[in-house]
Amino acid sequence: MRSIYLFFTVIYTTISFGQLGGKNTYQFLNLATNPRQAALGSKLFAAYDDDVFLPLWNPAAINEDMDKQLALSYVDYLGDISYGSAAYAYTLDRRVQTYHFGLTFADYGKFIGADEQGNFTGDFTGKELAASFGYAKNIAWTDLYLGANVKFISSQLERYTSFGAALDLGLTYLNEDLDFNASLVVRNLGMQFKSYDELKEQLPLDISFGMSQQLEHVPIRWYYTLENLQEWNIIFSNPAREQQTIGGSAIPEKTGFIKNLANHSIVGLELFPQRGFTLRLSYNFRRSNELKILEQRSFSGFALGFGMRFNKVHVNYAYSKYNNVSNASFFSVTIDLNR
């Protein structure tokens, strides 16, 4: 087997339990799909408004305010990688409520193929696509909303192809008096129908919980997210951060409950939410801890962005910082077809 093909396939499809980066197939399902989400830490669950991108991550957010909203996003990601998403919602009637449709794609660009002797064999590409259908329903006599997405997934890495399906489940609590909501989401429950080779692999399961609230007398909405709850221990001692005793013995970096809790946490703010111009800022603790360079100020983990609302068009942008040499820009436009 050509070594470059094997290397590329392993990077994206290494099998494992849990959900840390690079351990499962179809990892593009966990990429932030739009600027608002990216600006608020890359995972946005606890929001309930007319943003038609929201149900791509939390199907319980589907509501009538999204009716006939069409949204498109594009991400200039790392290297030659680009990806994007599309979303549309349609309200059939008030009894049936609203249906949601989504697409997410990733294009990994061109790669130079070579055999094990280093002989050039031609360029190849890698692409992935997921199509989703979602529906949500209010649980009678409660402030709870339950939603589900069904996703069909296609992946092509060089001459290897794979197909699969997944289910997302979301539960959202809304308190209109306090303008508070909380959401629990289980994403990517599914399997491969056709594997790249003979070995079927795990999908990137993600269990997350989020809260948000609009402050009463201040035009700010805060967000707090706990991500990757399906695997609590996601922090490990970094040898580069060891300390030395007077006798020269190494003292490993301390890890424990507080550091693990921080690494699961994302905090974000929206200034002037749902206004004509909205500012957004967030901090992703895990991204900062994993990507920052010691003794250098890189601002890893920070993201910021803005949104502008016109008559029937919403435009959003976000800038996400990874380290000193890598960042990503997110763009989206939403068109209200009702007007």
PyMOL commands that set and color helices and strands:
alter all, ss='L'
color gray80, all
select helices_A, chain A and resi 3-13+27-30+35-39+54-56+59-61+64-66+239-241+257-263+285-291
alter helices_A, ss='H'
color red, helices_A
select strands_A, chain A and resi 69-76+82-93+97-114+120-138+144-157+160-175+180-194+206-214+220-226+243-244+250-251+265-271+277-284+302-309+313-323+326-336
alter strands_A, ss='S'
color yellow, strands_A
deselect
rebuild
show_as cartoon
